[in-house]
Amino acid sequence: MLVRFSPRAFAILLIALALATVWFMPVDAGAADDTKYPDRPVRVVAGFSAGSAVDLSARIIAEKLAESLKQPFVMENRVGAGGAVAAQAVAKAAPDGYTLLSVSAAHVILPAISATPIYQAQDFIGISTTISVPSVLVVNPNFGAKSVRDLVAMAQAKPGELMFSSGGVGSATHFAAELFKSIAEIDVRHVPYRGIPEALTEVVAGRIHFTFSPLSSVLPLVRTGEIVPLAVTPAVRAAALTDVPTMAEAGVPGYAWVSWFAMLAPANTPLPIVQLLNREIVRIIQLPDVEKKWETLGAEAMPMPHDAFEKYLAQQSQLVARLVKAADIQAK
């Protein structure tokens, strides 16, 4: 039997069908969550102990994020395996923006020197760099090298005899020296120590010829004359040592290295969340009161857009892989 509808009844039927279609349409839960983010506390995981630069830099930022985004950003320290324990935990976390990872440059070094895979670059998405810490190439005042060119000439005259110390195999100070070796084409021996203080002590004592150390660690020794700075590692001079040239200025063209720190999230974290966090972190790290805190750490704000940071991570990984292969570096 043919059913006939009046124009008004037909219009009502069309509206009802349209509403039914919307009602039963599948909902993209992730997209819905993006618009409300964050609506509960966020974990910020650090792979080093409380008080470390990886921890302190993240705590300063987390406090400000909590203020601006109206949710707690809670620090969690998962110490072990040079940061690998924390990285592995975050890699396995839900990619929803509620678990973040605070890292240093060691994040790209550790996988490159490990005999077995521990995590991969594709396990994470970069949010933003946060701060950078310049290093300084220093020698004992009685060593005889008055410049980087002097040091290179001495190393070339005695292949394999000069020694440099570091804060450990795979540390940023180790790779600052490896980059120097690679560009200057010199043969010098690596003597790793448990940390920066021990590495510096050996240079002060004259048992080690040179080392690369964070600016904040060497400044007191430079002021007392116990060590002599030959160059700083960034592409620009350090504000605290304006009379000390960069490595490139000192005769090692193309050299640039900083200990950088950053915030990551698990891979596949929604891009709107990553971009929101990037905008907030870039804003926070440049606030006047926050920049004063960076000064106490011997650090500087290192703002970077999300896309630029992703490219920077790839470049750093490639550089480290090249240095590891050239020097045959392996974790002990």
C-alpha positions as CSV (number, residue, x, y, z in Angstrom):
1,M,0.0,0.0,0.0
2,L,1.4,3.4,-0.9
3,V,1.7,5.8,2.0
4,R,1.3,9.5,1.3
5,F,2.8,12.2,3.5
6,S,1.7,15.8,3.7
7,P,4.5,18.3,3.0
8,R,4.7,19.1,6.7
9,A,4.9,15.5,7.7
10,F,7.5,14.8,5.1
11,A,9.7,17.6,6.4
12,I,9.4,16.3,10.0
13,L,10.4,12.8,8.8
14,L,13.6,14.2,7.1
15,I,14.6,16.1,10.3
16,A,14.1,13.0,12.3
17,L,16.3,10.9,10.0
18,A,19.0,13.5,10.1
19,L,19.0,13.6,13.9
20,A,19.1,9.8,14.0
21,T,22.1,9.9,11.6
22,V,24.0,12.3,13.9
23,W,23.0,10.3,17.0
24,F,24.4,7.1,15.7
25,M,27.5,8.6,14.1
26,P,30.7,7.2,15.7
27,V,32.5,9.7,17.9
28,D,36.3,10.3,17.7
29,A,37.1,10.1,21.4
30,G,40.6,11.4,20.9
31,A,39.4,14.5,19.1
32,A,36.8,15.1,21.9
33,D,39.5,14.8,24.5
34,D,41.8,17.2,22.7
35,T,39.4,20.1,23.2
36,K,39.2,19.5,26.9
37,Y,42.9,18.9,27.6
38,P,44.0,18.8,30.3
39,D,41.0,17.8,32.4
40,R,43.0,15.8,35.0
41,P,46.6,15.7,36.4
42,V,49.5,15.3,34.0
43,R,52.6,13.2,34.9
44,V,56.0,14.6,34.0
45,V,58.6,11.7,34.2
46,A,62.3,12.4,34.7
47,G,64.9,9.6,34.4
48,F,67.2,11.2,36.9
49,S,67.1,12.0,40.6
50,A,65.5,15.0,42.2
51,G,67.9,17.9,42.0
52,S,69.4,16.9,38.6
53,A,69.2,19.4,35.7
54,V,66.7,17.1,33.9
55,D,64.5,17.1,37.1
56,L,64.9,20.8,38.1
57,S,64.2,22.2,34.6
58,A,61.1,20.2,34.3
59,R,59.9,21.1,37.8
60,I,60.2,24.8,37.0
61,I,58.2,24.4,33.8
62,A,55.6,22.0,35.4
63,E,54.8,24.6,38.1
64,K,54.0,27.2,35.5
65,L,52.1,24.8,33.3
66,A,49.9,23.9,36.3
67,E,49.1,27.6,36.7
68,S,48.2,28.3,33.1
69,L,46.4,25.1,32.2
70,K,44.6,24.7,35.6
71,Q,45.6,21.1,36.3
72,P,48.5,19.7,38.4
73,F,51.6,18.7,36.5
74,V,53.2,16.1,38.8
75,M,56.9,15.2,38.7
76,E,57.8,11.5,38.9
77,N,61.4,10.4,39.1
78,R,62.1,6.9,37.6
79,V,65.9,6.6,38.0
80,G,67.9,3.9,36.3
81,A,70.0,2.9,33.3
82,G,70.9,6.5,32.4
83,G,67.3,7.5,31.8
84,A,66.3,4.4,29.9
85,V,63.9,3.2,32.7
86,A,61.9,6.4,32.5
87,A,62.0,6.5,28.7
88,Q,60.7,3.0,28.3
89,A,57.9,3.7,30.8
90,V,56.8,6.8,28.9
91,A,57.1,5.0,25.5
92,K,54.5,2.5,26.7
93,A,52.1,5.1,28.2
94,A,48.9,6.0,26.6
95,P,49.5,8.7,23.9
96,D,46.9,11.1,25.4
97,G,49.1,14.0,26.7
98,Y,48.9,12.9,30.3
99,T,52.4,11.4,30.5
100,L,55.4,13.5,29.4
101,L,59.1,12.9,29.5
102,S,61.8,15.3,30.6
103,V,65.1,14.5,28.8
104,S,68.6,15.8,28.1
105,A,70.9,15.3,25.1
106,A,71.7,11.8,26.5
107,H,68.3,10.7,25.2
108,V,69.7,10.4,21.7
109,I,73.0,9.2,22.8
110,L,71.9,6.2,24.9
111,P,70.3,4.2,22.1
112,A,73.3,4.8,19.9
113,I,75.8,3.3,22.3
114,S,73.6,0.4,23.7
115,A,74.4,-3.1,22.5
116,T,70.7,-4.0,22.7
117,P,67.7,-1.8,21.7
118,I,66.2,0.0,24.6
119,Y,63.9,2.5,22.9
120,Q,63.8,4.2,19.5
121,A,63.3,7.7,18.2
122,Q,59.9,6.8,16.8
123,D,58.6,5.8,20.2
124,F,58.3,9.6,21.0
125,I,57.1,12.9,19.6
126,G,59.1,16.0,20.5
127,I,57.2,18.8,22.2
128,S,59.9,21.4,22.7
129,T,63.5,22.0,23.7
130,T,63.5,23.8,27.1
131,I,67.0,25.0,28.0
132,S,70.6,24.6,26.8
133,V,73.8,24.5,28.9
134,P,77.0,25.6,27.2
135,S,80.2,23.7,27.9
136,V,83.8,24.9,28.1
137,L,87.0,23.4,26.9
138,V,89.4,23.8,29.8
139,V,93.0,22.8,30.5
140,N,95.4,23.0,33.5
141,P,97.3,26.3,33.5
142,N,100.7,24.5,33.6
143,F,99.8,22.2,30.6
144,G,101.2,24.6,28.1
145,A,98.3,25.0,25.7
146,K,97.2,28.7,25.5
147,S,94.7,28.2,22.7
148,V,92.7,25.5,20.9
149,R,95.2,25.7,18.1
150,D,98.0,25.0,20.6
151,L,96.1,21.9,21.9
152,V,95.4,20.6,18.4
153,A,99.1,21.0,17.5
154,M,100.2,19.2,20.6
155,A,97.8,16.3,19.9
156,Q,99.0,16.0,16.3
157,A,102.6,15.9,17.5
158,K,101.8,13.1,20.0
159,P,99.1,10.9,18.5
160,G,97.3,8.9,21.2
161,E,99.2,10.4,24.1
162,L,97.0,13.3,25.3
163,M,94.0,12.4,27.5
164,F,90.7,14.0,28.1
165,S,88.2,13.3,30.9
166,S,84.4,13.2,30.8
167,G,81.5,12.7,33.1
168,G,81.1,9.2,31.8
169,V,80.8,7.2,28.6
170,G,77.8,8.5,26.6
171,S,77.6,11.8,28.6
172,A,77.2,15.1,26.8
173,T,80.7,16.1,27.9
174,H,82.1,12.9,26.3
175,F,80.4,13.7,23.0
176,A,81.5,17.3,23.1
177,A,85.1,16.0,23.0
178,E,84.3,13.4,20.3
179,L,83.0,16.1,18.0
180,F,86.2,18.0,18.7
181,K,88.3,14.9,17.8
182,S,86.3,14.3,14.6
183,I,86.5,17.9,13.2
184,A,90.1,18.6,14.3
185,E,91.2,15.1,13.2
186,I,93.2,14.4,16.3
187,D,93.9,11.1,18.2
188,V,93.4,11.6,21.9
189,R,92.4,9.1,24.7
190,H,89.2,9.2,26.6
191,V,89.2,8.6,30.4
192,P,85.7,8.5,31.7
193,Y,84.7,9.3,35.3
194,R,81.6,9.0,37.4
195,G,80.7,12.6,37.0
196,I,81.8,16.2,36.1
197,P,83.4,17.0,39.5
198,E,85.7,14.0,39.2
199,A,86.6,14.8,35.6
200,L,87.4,18.4,36.5
201,T,89.5,17.4,39.6
202,E,91.8,15.4,37.4
203,V,92.4,18.3,35.1
204,V,93.1,20.6,38.1
205,A,95.5,18.0,39.5
206,G,97.3,17.8,36.1
207,R,96.7,14.1,35.6
208,I,94.4,14.7,32.6
209,H,95.2,17.2,29.8
210,F,91.8,18.6,29.0
211,T,88.1,18.2,29.4
212,F,84.8,19.7,28.3
213,S,82.6,20.8,31.3
214,P,79.3,22.6,31.8
215,L,79.8,26.4,32.2
216,S,78.3,26.5,35.7
217,S,80.8,23.8,36.9
218,V,83.9,25.5,35.6
219,L,83.3,29.2,36.4
220,P,84.5,29.0,40.0
221,L,87.7,27.2,38.9
222,V,88.2,29.7,36.1
223,R,87.9,32.6,38.6
224,T,90.5,31.1,40.9
225,G,92.9,30.4,38.1
226,E,92.9,26.6,38.7
227,I,91.9,26.0,35.1
228,V,92.1,27.9,31.9
229,P,89.2,28.2,29.4
230,L,90.2,27.8,25.8
231,A,86.8,27.9,24.1
232,V,83.1,27.6,24.6
233,T,81.1,25.0,22.7
234,P,78.0,26.8,21.4
235,A,77.9,28.7,18.1
236,V,77.9,32.0,20.1
237,R,80.0,33.2,23.0
238,A,78.7,32.7,26.5
239,A,77.5,35.8,28.4
240,A,79.6,34.7,31.5
241,L,82.8,34.4,29.5
242,T,82.6,37.0,26.7
243,D,86.3,37.1,26.2
244,V,86.5,33.3,25.5
245,P,86.0,32.4,21.8
246,T,83.7,29.8,20.5
247,M,85.3,26.6,19.2
248,A,84.6,27.7,15.7
249,E,86.3,31.1,16.3
250,A,89.2,29.3,18.0
251,G,90.1,27.2,14.9
252,V,87.6,24.3,14.7
253,P,85.2,25.4,11.9
254,G,81.7,24.0,12.0
255,Y,81.9,23.0,15.7
256,A,78.7,23.7,17.7
257,W,77.6,21.6,20.7
258,V,75.3,22.3,23.7
259,S,73.8,20.1,26.4
260,W,70.1,20.6,25.5
261,F,67.1,19.6,27.5
262,A,63.6,19.0,26.2
263,M,60.1,17.6,26.8
264,L,58.7,14.6,24.9
265,A,55.5,12.7,24.7
266,P,54.6,9.1,23.6
267,A,54.4,8.7,19.8
268,N,50.9,9.3,18.4
269,T,50.0,11.9,21.0
270,P,47.4,14.1,19.3
271,L,49.0,17.0,17.5
272,P,46.7,19.7,19.0
273,I,47.9,18.6,22.5
274,V,51.5,18.7,21.4
275,Q,51.1,22.2,19.8
276,L,49.3,23.5,22.9
277,L,52.1,22.2,25.2
278,N,54.7,23.7,22.8
279,R,53.1,27.1,22.9
280,E,52.9,27.1,26.7
281,I,56.5,25.8,27.2
282,V,58.0,28.3,24.8
283,R,56.2,31.1,26.6
284,I,57.1,29.9,30.1
285,I,60.8,29.3,29.5
286,Q,61.2,33.0,28.4
287,L,59.4,34.5,31.4
288,P,61.7,36.9,33.3
289,D,61.3,35.1,36.6
290,V,62.0,31.8,34.9
291,E,65.0,33.1,33.0
292,K,66.5,34.1,36.4
293,K,66.2,30.5,37.5
294,W,67.9,29.3,34.4
295,E,70.8,31.6,35.3
296,T,71.3,29.8,38.6
297,L,71.6,26.5,36.6
298,G,74.1,28.0,34.2
299,A,71.5,27.6,31.5
300,E,69.7,29.6,28.8
301,A,66.1,29.3,27.5
302,M,66.1,27.3,24.2
303,P,62.7,27.9,22.6
304,M,61.9,26.0,19.5
305,P,58.6,25.3,17.5
306,H,57.4,21.7,17.5
307,D,58.3,21.0,13.9
308,A,61.8,22.6,14.2
309,F,62.4,20.4,17.3
310,E,61.5,17.2,15.5
311,K,64.0,18.1,12.8
312,Y,66.6,19.0,15.5
313,L,66.1,15.6,17.2
314,A,66.7,13.8,13.9
315,Q,69.9,15.9,13.2
316,Q,71.2,15.2,16.7
317,S,70.5,11.5,16.4
318,Q,72.4,11.4,13.0
319,L,75.4,13.4,14.5
320,V,75.6,11.1,17.5
321,A,75.4,7.9,15.3
322,R,78.2,9.2,13.2
323,L,80.4,9.9,16.2
324,V,79.6,6.6,17.8
325,K,80.6,4.8,14.6
326,A,83.8,6.8,14.1
327,A,85.0,6.3,17.7
328,D,83.5,2.8,18.1
329,I,81.8,3.9,21.4
330,Q,79.9,1.3,23.4
331,A,78.3,1.5,26.8
332,K,80.3,-0.2,29.5
